[in-house]
Amino acid sequence: MEARFALAFVVALAVSLGLIPLARRLSFRLGAVSVPGGRNVNKEPMPRLGGLAIFVACLFGGAIAAFLFAPRH
């Protein structure tokens, strides 16, 4: 049973590692960046869509877990 948890985790990890660079590029293309100045302490613009990539990865991991733990008839 622990192998199923590990598989769901590895799928979520792989999806997040694949999507985060894409989300970074998309953030810069769309202008969804936090610019330095004011109350921001960043020295350079920071992308703001990384959370979306992590959310999608969690959805994939949850879907895999639901499939692996579904009752068999």
ZAGU-892143 format. One record per atom (N, C-alpha, C): atom name; x, y, z; residue number from 0. Coordinates in nm, 2 decimals. Last residue first. Example, Ala and Ser with C-alpha at 12.3 -4.5 7.8 and 13.67 -1.06 7.14 Angstrom:
2
N;1.28;-0.22;0.71;1 $
CA;1.37;-0.11;0.71;1 $
C;1.29;0.00;0.79;1 $
N;1.32;-0.57;0.78;0 $
CA;1.23;-0.45;0.78;0 $
C;1.32;-0.33;0.78;0 $
***
This chain:
73
N;-1.41;-0.39;-0.80;72 $
CA;-1.52;-0.48;-0.79;72 $
C;-1.50;-0.61;-0.86;72 $
N;-1.21;-0.19;-0.59;71 $
CA;-1.21;-0.28;-0.71;71 $
C;-1.34;-0.37;-0.69;71 $
N;-1.20;0.15;-0.50;70 $
CA;-1.24;0.01;-0.47;70 $
C;-1.25;-0.07;-0.60;70 $
N;-0.91;0.34;-0.56;69 $
CA;-1.05;0.32;-0.59;69 $
C;-1.08;0.17;-0.56;69 $
N;-0.65;0.41;-0.53;68 $
CA;-0.71;0.36;-0.42;68 $
C;-0.86;0.34;-0.44;68 $
N;-0.56;0.49;-0.79;67 $
CA;-0.49;0.37;-0.72;67 $
C;-0.57;0.32;-0.60;67 $
N;-0.73;0.71;-0.84;66 $
CA;-0.74;0.59;-0.93;66 $
C;-0.68;0.47;-0.86;66 $
N;-0.65;0.88;-0.63;65 $
CA;-0.79;0.83;-0.64;65 $
C;-0.81;0.71;-0.73;65 $
N;-0.39;0.92;-0.71;64 $
CA;-0.42;0.85;-0.58;64 $
C;-0.56;0.80;-0.58;64 $
N;-0.42;1.05;-0.95;63 $
CA;-0.35;0.92;-0.95;63 $
C;-0.39;0.85;-0.82;63 $
N;-0.55;1.28;-0.85;62 $
CA;-0.62;1.20;-0.94;62 $
C;-0.55;1.06;-0.95;62 $
N;-0.35;1.39;-0.68;61 $
CA;-0.47;1.34;-0.62;61 $
C;-0.55;1.25;-0.72;61 $
N;-0.16;1.45;-0.88;60 $
CA;-0.13;1.35;-0.77;60 $
C;-0.25;1.30;-0.71;60 $
N;-0.30;1.65;-1.02;59 $
CA;-0.26;1.52;-1.09;59 $
C;-0.23;1.41;-0.98;59 $
N;-0.34;1.84;-0.82;58 $
CA;-0.45;1.78;-0.88;58 $
C;-0.41;1.65;-0.95;58 $
N;-0.07;1.91;-0.77;57 $
CA;-0.15;1.84;-0.67;57 $
C;-0.27;1.78;-0.72;57 $
N;-0.02;2.03;-1.02;56 $
CA;0.06;1.91;-0.98;56 $
C;-0.01;1.83;-0.87;56 $
N;-0.18;2.25;-1.00;55 $
CA;-0.21;2.15;-1.10;55 $
C;-0.14;2.02;-1.07;55 $
N;-0.04;2.38;-0.78;54 $
CA;-0.18;2.34;-0.77;54 $
C;-0.22;2.23;-0.87;54 $
N;0.20;2.44;-0.90;53 $
CA;0.20;2.35;-0.79;53 $
C;0.06;2.30;-0.77;53 $
N;0.12;2.62;-1.10;52 $
CA;0.18;2.50;-1.14;52 $
C;0.18;2.39;-1.02;52 $
N;0.02;2.82;-0.93;51 $
CA;-0.07;2.76;-1.02;51 $
C;-0.01;2.62;-1.07;51 $
N;0.25;2.91;-0.81;50 $
CA;0.15;2.85;-0.73;50 $
C;0.05;2.77;-0.81;50 $
N;0.38;3.05;-1.01;49 $
CA;0.43;2.93;-0.96;49 $
C;0.33;2.85;-0.88;49 $
N;0.31;3.30;-1.10;48 $
CA;0.23;3.19;-1.14;48 $
C;0.28;3.06;-1.09;48 $
N;0.48;3.52;-1.07;47 $
CA;0.37;3.50;-0.97;47 $
C;0.28;3.38;-1.00;47 $
N;0.83;3.60;-1.09;46 $
CA;0.71;3.54;-1.15;46 $
C;0.61;3.51;-1.04;46 $
N;0.99;3.90;-1.00;45 $
CA;0.97;3.76;-0.96;45 $
C;0.83;3.71;-1.02;45 $
N;1.25;4.12;-1.10;44 $
CA;1.11;4.08;-1.11;44 $
C;1.10;3.93;-1.08;44 $
N;1.50;4.17;-0.84;43 $
CA;1.46;4.16;-0.98;43 $
C;1.32;4.11;-0.98;43 $
N;1.51;4.20;-0.57;42 $
CA;1.60;4.28;-0.65;42 $
C;1.57;4.27;-0.80;42 $
N;1.23;4.23;-0.34;41 $
CA;1.30;4.16;-0.45;41 $
C;1.39;4.25;-0.52;41 $
N;1.07;4.35;-0.16;40 $
CA;1.22;4.34;-0.13;40 $
C;1.30;4.27;-0.24;40 $
N;0.80;4.57;-0.19;39 $
CA;0.87;4.45;-0.24;39 $
C;1.02;4.45;-0.21;39 $
N;0.71;4.82;-0.14;38 $
CA;0.72;4.73;-0.02;38 $
C;0.78;4.59;-0.06;38 $
N;0.89;4.98;-0.38;37 $
CA;0.78;5.00;-0.28;37 $
C;0.80;4.90;-0.17;37 $
N;1.06;4.74;-0.58;36 $
CA;1.02;4.87;-0.54;36 $
C;0.90;4.87;-0.45;36 $
N;1.03;4.50;-0.85;35 $
CA;1.09;4.55;-0.73;35 $
C;1.05;4.70;-0.70;35 $
N;0.72;4.33;-0.94;34 $
CA;0.83;4.42;-0.97;34 $
C;0.89;4.47;-0.85;34 $
N;0.60;4.02;-1.00;33 $
CA;0.61;4.12;-0.89;33 $
C;0.74;4.20;-0.91;33 $
N;0.42;3.94;-1.30;32 $
CA;0.55;3.94;-1.22;32 $
C;0.53;4.05;-1.11;32 $
N;0.28;3.88;-1.55;31 $
CA;0.23;3.85;-1.41;31 $
C;0.36;3.83;-1.32;31 $
N;0.32;3.92;-1.81;30 $
CA;0.34;4.03;-1.73;30 $
C;0.30;4.01;-1.58;30 $
N;0.31;3.71;-1.98;29 $
CA;0.18;3.78;-1.95;29 $
C;0.20;3.90;-1.86;29 $
N;0.58;3.64;-1.99;28 $
CA;0.51;3.67;-2.12;28 $
C;0.38;3.75;-2.09;28 $
N;0.63;3.58;-1.73;27 $
CA;0.70;3.69;-1.79;27 $
C;0.63;3.73;-1.92;27 $
N;0.46;3.36;-1.69;26 $
CA;0.44;3.47;-1.61;26 $
C;0.51;3.60;-1.67;26 $
N;0.56;3.17;-1.87;25 $
CA;0.43;3.23;-1.90;25 $
C;0.41;3.35;-1.81;25 $
N;0.80;3.11;-1.74;24 $
CA;0.80;3.17;-1.88;24 $
C;0.67;3.24;-1.91;24 $
N;0.69;2.99;-1.51;23 $
CA;0.78;3.10;-1.50;23 $
C;0.78;3.18;-1.63;23 $
N;0.55;2.78;-1.61;22 $
CA;0.47;2.88;-1.54;22 $
C;0.56;3.01;-1.53;22 $
N;0.76;2.62;-1.70;21 $
CA;0.66;2.67;-1.80;21 $
C;0.58;2.79;-1.74;21 $
N;0.89;2.56;-1.46;20 $
CA;0.96;2.64;-1.56;20 $
C;0.86;2.70;-1.67;20 $
N;0.67;2.41;-1.34;19 $
CA;0.72;2.53;-1.28;19 $
C;0.80;2.61;-1.39;19 $
N;0.61;2.17;-1.48;18 $
CA;0.53;2.28;-1.50;18 $
C;0.59;2.41;-1.45;18 $
N;0.80;1.97;-1.40;17 $
CA;0.79;2.00;-1.54;17 $
C;0.71;2.13;-1.56;17 $
N;0.77;1.97;-1.12;16 $
CA;0.90;2.00;-1.18;16 $
C;0.90;2.03;-1.33;16 $
N;0.50;1.88;-1.11;15 $
CA;0.54;2.02;-1.07;15 $
C;0.68;2.06;-1.12;15 $
N;0.52;1.63;-1.22;14 $
CA;0.44;1.72;-1.29;14 $
C;0.48;1.87;-1.24;14 $
N;0.69;1.51;-1.03;13 $
CA;0.74;1.52;-1.17;13 $
C;0.65;1.62;-1.24;13 $
N;0.53;1.52;-0.80;12 $
CA;0.66;1.59;-0.80;12 $
C;0.71;1.61;-0.95;12 $
N;0.31;1.37;-0.87;11 $
CA;0.29;1.51;-0.84;11 $
C;0.42;1.58;-0.84;11 $
N;0.44;1.12;-0.90;10 $
CA;0.37;1.18;-1.01;10 $
C;0.35;1.33;-0.99;10 $
N;0.54;1.08;-0.64;9 $
CA;0.63;1.09;-0.75;9 $
C;0.57;1.16;-0.87;9 $
N;0.29;1.05;-0.50;8 $
CA;0.39;1.16;-0.47;8 $
C;0.48;1.18;-0.59;8 $
N;0.19;0.82;-0.62;7 $
CA;0.11;0.95;-0.63;7 $
C;0.20;1.06;-0.60;7 $
N;0.39;0.64;-0.54;6 $
CA;0.37;0.67;-0.68;6 $
C;0.29;0.80;-0.70;6 $
N;0.37;0.64;-0.26;5 $
CA;0.49;0.69;-0.32;5 $
C;0.47;0.72;-0.47;5 $
N;0.11;0.53;-0.24;4 $
CA;0.14;0.66;-0.19;4 $
C;0.26;0.72;-0.26;4 $
N;0.18;0.28;-0.34;3 $
CA;0.08;0.36;-0.41;3 $
C;0.09;0.50;-0.37;3 $
N;0.35;0.18;-0.16;2 $
CA;0.40;0.20;-0.29;2 $
C;0.31;0.29;-0.37;2 $
N;0.20;0.13;0.06;1 $
CA;0.29;0.24;0.07;1 $
C;0.34;0.28;-0.07;1 $
N;0.08;-0.12;0.00;0 $
CA;0.00;0.00;0.00;0 $
C;0.09;0.13;0.00;0 $
***
